[in-house]
Amino acid sequence: MKVLLTGLSHHTAPVDVRERLAFPEAELPAALEELRGRAGVQEAMILSTCNRVEIAVTAESESAAERVTEFLAERQKLDPKWLAGYLYRHEDRDAIRHLFRVASSLDSMVVGEPQILGQLKSAYNAAREQGSLYGFLDSVLTRAFAVAKRVRSETGIARSAVSVSSAAVDLARQIFGNLRDKRVLLIGAGKMSELAARHLMTAGCGLILVTNRTRARAEQMALAIGGQVLNYESFRDRLHEIDIVLTSSGAPDYLLRKDEMQRVLERRRNRPVFLIDIAVPRNVAPDVNEIENAYLYDIDDLGRAVEQNRRARAMEAEQAEEIIDAEIARLLERLKAREVTPTIVGIQHQLDAYSRAEFERLRPRFGELTPQQEEALQAYTRALLNKIAHGPMTELRRAATRPEGDKVINVIRRVFRLDAPADTEE
């Protein structure tokens, strides 16, 4: 049994290509059914996200990978030769490694992001419901989820922020501790400020106010994030109520200066205020940071925090790779041992048959025997054959854990004629 994986991702294909290959959730059942109808394909799972489309199958031979490529090209009406330039293929150990790395978010655009594990579980559940996962591939994916959990619990790969918006939230937590019920003011309604606002809202911030020179844009932003609009002409009158100020305005000069923020802090009775200035040119005068309890970070400060966190995640990723290597070795050892069990059972049945046949052939030569003598003769015959088979069976178990073990297993099966037709006699 072989595990084969065919796919493309942000590593190999631009977004317009990924869009053309994507599978809407509603189409997955029919797609899985069609895929399993291809020659050689047994189990199958389709993972389709904004960053990747991957198909994992089990099959008797690697030629099934060609059937998967044909399936993708035909279903999405694409030229197979054109499509092949974007695809990658993995087989057996490499396929298992890839699935483990995807589940653990080591192959993601942002290493350590949590979304991919949920997406992989959804793909797994869809395949299970369709009846296209039931054996070998099911075991591999189940183990992939356990590996991902171990990576998250034993490494810090997901603990540090690696985007400007998430870095801003991390810094806010360092200043305030708990962000619950903190008030936020967005000055400017750019895309990056919207992302940061969404992160702050998810972190538990209470009221989010939006102000912008163009009120319509402020209303659009407020609607998107569940906030309220504040008139641009009067936002300064409310600054003392605000705990977190995020600026992204296109104003040509500073909107907030040191003397104004000193008065704001006085009205706040020196309760801290966090200012995130992601505008270029900057909206907040740099010397605001000199005021006690005013914490100002601009886009470069956030960028340095993100880069430091990326390096930290890269170090954690090395530890995660070691965990994956160990888990792959354990899984393959268990799977090989499971594969060799039918051979061991077949040898035992063969030996029992030999033992009974020889006993029946020799029994008349001994004349009258007591039940105890008959039992002793049967036990002797079984013990003798088991001693002969002990070496081959030990070697079978060893071979199950070795890369070239299949050759040894095949030789032993031929020695004991386990693959011979049922009516063959020697």
N, C-alpha and C positions, 0 to 999 in steps of 0.2 A: 504494500500500500504506500502510495506517494502523496505528499502534501505539496500542492502547487499554488503559487500566488502570482497573479498577473494584475498589473495596475499602472496608474500614473498619479502624480501628486504635484504639489507646488515645486518640488525639486526638479521635475522633468517636463512640466507642461504649463503654459501660461493660462490665465483664468478663462480666456475665451475657448480654449480647448477643453478645459475641465468642465465648463458649462455644457458643452456639446455631449459629453459622456455621462453627465449626471443622471441618476435614476430617481424620479419622484417617488416618494414613499408609497403612494397608492399603486404604483406599477411593480413594486418589488415581488409580490406573490407570483404574478404571471411571468416575470423575468426569471425567477428562481426555477419555476416549473419548466420553462423553455430551456434554461441552462442545463438542468439535469437530464433533459432529453438528448443532449449532445453525446456522441459516442465516447465512452470511456469515463465520463463524469459520474461520480457517485454522490458524495456529499458536496454542498455548495453554500457559500455565503457571499453576499454583495454588500460592501461598505461604500456608501456614497455620501460625501460631505462637500463643503465648499472648497476644501483643499486637497481632496483625493477621491479617486474611484478605484476600488480594489476588489478583486474577486479571488476568493480562496476556495479551492476544491480538493477533494481526495480522488485519486484515480489509480489504475493499475500501472500506467506508464506515463512518461513525461509528454507523450504526444498529445495528451488531453489539453496541454497548454495552448496548442494551436487551435483546438476547438473553442477555447475561451476567447481567444483573439477574434476568431471568426464570428462568434456570438456577439461580441461588442461591436464589431464593424457592421454586421447585418442589422442588428437591432437599432443602432443609431444612424444607419445609412451613411457610413463613412468608408473611404477607400482603405482597405487593410494595410497597404504599403505605407500610406500617409500616417495611419494610426500607429503602426509599429515603431515609428521614430520617436514616439513619446512614451512608449510602454517599457516597464521593467518586469523581469520575471525572476522568481525565487523558487527554489526546489528544496524539499525536505528540511534539513537543519536550517538553511538560510531562510526558508519560508517561515519556519517557526520563530526564528530570531526576529524577523521583520514584524510578525504579529505581536510578539512580546514588546518590541520597541515602540510600536504604534500604541498599544494599550497603555504603556508607561509614559507616553508623551515625549519620547526621546526623538521621534521623527517629525514632530510638529513644527510649524513655522515659529511658534513661541514655545520653546522647550519648557515642559512643566505645566502647560495649560491643562485644565481639568476636563474641558468639553469632549475631547476625543474619546475618553473612556466611556462616557455615557452614550456617545454615538456608536461606538463599537458594540456595546451591550444591546442597543436597539437593533442593530443589524443582526446580531446573534439571535435575539428573540424573534425577529421576523423570519429568519431561516428555520428556527425550531418550530414555529407555528405552521410553517409550510411543509414541514416534514423533511427538509433537506439537510438537517443536522441530526445525527443519531449515533455516531460512533467515534472514529479516530479524530476527525476534525473537531467534533464537539469537545473531546478531551483536551485537545490543544488549546481551544479558545477558553475553556473553563480555567485552564492553568494560566492563560494569559491574564485573566482578571485577577487571579491570586498574586501573580507576579507584580502587576501594577499596584496593587494594594501594599505589597511589601516594599516596593520602591518608594512609595509616598510616605510610608511609616518609618523607613530606615534611612532615608536621605532627606535633605532640605531642598529638593529640586523644585518644589512648588511654593516655597515660603517667601521668596523675595520677588518684588514687583519688577516686571520687565517691559512695561509701557509707561509713557509719561503720565497718563491718567491714573493708572494704578499706583505709580510711585507717589503721586500727589496724595492719594488716600493714605498710603503708608506713613508719609510724613505727618499728615493730620492726626493720625492715631498716636504718633510719638509725642505730639504737642498736647493733645487733649485727652489721650487715653481712650475713653469711650466716646464715640461720635453721636450717640443717640441724642436726638433733640437739638443738635447743633444747627444753627441757621447759616444758610449759604446764600451769597449774592454773586450772580454771574454778570459781569460787565462786558458786554459783547456777546454775540451769539454764533460763534464759529463752531466748526465741527469738532475740534479738539476739546473745546469747553463743554460741548454736549456729552462727549465721552466721559470726561472727568466728572461731570454732574451725575451721570448715570452710576458711576462707581461710588460717588459719595452717597447717593440715594440708597444704593444697595448696602452700603456700610451702615445705614441707619440714620443718616441725617434727616432732620425734620423738615422745616420749611425751606424751600428753594425759590429765591426770587431772581427774576431775569430782567435786565434792563439793556436797552440798545438804542442807538440814535434813531434807527428805523423801527418804529413800534411793531409793525407787522411781523418783522423777523423775530422780535422778542416774543410775540404772541405764539408764533409757530414753534419756537424753542420750548416755551413754557408748556404748550400742549403736549409736545413729544416727551417731556420728562416729568409731567405732573406737577409743574411749578406754578408760580404766580408772576404776573408782569408788574414791574415797578417803573413809574415814569422816569425817563432818563434825566429830566430836569431836576428831579427831587431825590435822586438816590443818595446823595450825600447826607440828607437829613436823617436817613435811616442807618447810616454806617455804624453807629454805636450799638445797634441791635445785632449786628452781624458777627459771627464767629469765624467764618471762612469766606474770604473774598477771592474770586477767580476772575482775572481780567484777560480778555482776548480781543480788545477793541482795536480798530484800525486807526485810532487817533494819532496825529503826528507828534503830539507832545505828551508829557506825563499827565495822567488824570488824577493821580494821588501823590501828594508831596508830604515831606516830613512834618511841617508845621500843622497841616490838616490832620494827619494821623496821630500826632501828639494830643490834639484836642479830642479826637475820637477815643483814645486810650483813657484820657481823664474821665470822659463820660462813662466809660466802661468800668471805671474804678480799677483800672490796670488788669482786668481780666484779659487773658491772651487773645490775640487775633492772628490768624494765619492768612497770609496773602500769597496767592499763586499767580505769578505773572507769566503767561505763556504767549504774550503778544510780542511781535517784532515789527517796528521798534517797541520798546518796553512802555507799559502803561503806568508803572509805579517807580518813583524815584528810588535809586539804589540806597540812598542814605536813610530811607525808612527803616532799614534793617538795624540801624543804630539805636532805635527806640526800644527801651526795655519792654518785653512782652509782645513786641511786634516781630513776627517770624516771616520773612520775605524770601521766596524762592522764585527764581526766574527759569526760563526754558533750559538754560545751560546747566543750572543746578540740578534740575530734574534729569537732564540727559546724563550727567555724571553719575547720579544715583542709579539710573537704569543700566548704564554700562557696568558699573560695579556689581550690580545684581546679576547681570548676564554672565560675568566672569565667575561669580559664585555658583550660578546654576551649572555652568560648564564643568566645574570641579565636582559638583554633586552628580552630574551625568556620568562621570567616570566611575563613580561608585555604583551607580545604577547599572552600568554596563557589566560590571563584575557580578552583580546579583543575577542579571539575565543569563550570563554565561553559566553560572552554577545551576540555575533553574532549568536551562536547556539540557544540561548533562543529566540532571535527575529525571526529567521527563522522558528523554530518549532511553535511559536505562530501564525505567518502568515499562515503557511501551514495548521495548525489545523483549523484556522478560515476559510480558503478556503474550507477545507474538510466538514465543518459543514454547509456551505452555501446551498448545495442541500437539506439538511434536513429542514432548515428554509423555503426555497422556497416550499418544499413539504407540510409542515404544512400550509403555507399560501394558497396554492392551495386547500388543503383539506377543510380548513375553508371556503373558497369562495364557494366551492361546497356544503357544509352543509348549508351555508347561503342562496344560491339560492334555494336549495331543500326545506328548511323550509318555505321560503317565498311563493313558489309555492303551498305548501301544505296548508298553512293557508290563502292564498289570498282570496279564495271564501267565507270564513266566514265573511269577512268585507263588502261585498256588493260593492256598487258603491264608488270608491275612486277617489279623484282628483289626478293628476300627482304629486302634492306636497306631498300629504299624502302617496302615494306609495313610493316616494323617502325617506320620513322620516322613514317609516316602514323598508325599506331595510337597511338604515343607522343604525337604532337601532339594527337590527339583526347582522349586521357585527360588530358593536361596542361591542356587548355583547360577541360574540365569540372571538374577539380579546383580550378582557379583560381576558377571561378565559385562552387564550393561552399565555398571557404576561409572566407569571411566568415560564412555560416550555421553552419559547424561550430565556429568560434571562439566565436560567440555562444552556441551550445549549451553549451560547456564553462563559460562564464561564468555562464550562467543556472542551471546545476546547483547553484551555491553561493548563489543569491539566494532570498529568501523567496517572491517571485512568479515564480520561474523556470519553474514548470510551465506557465504561460500561454505563455511564449516557446517552450518545447519543443513544445507542442501546435500552435502556429502553424507552426513549421518542419516538423513532421511532415506537416501538411496541405499545405504548399507542395510538398514532395517526394512527396506522395500515398502516404505509407507506411502509412496506415490505410485506403486504398481497397481494394476487393475485388480479388483477384488477376487477374481477367479484364477489369478496367476498362481501356479504351484511350482516350487523348486524342490 
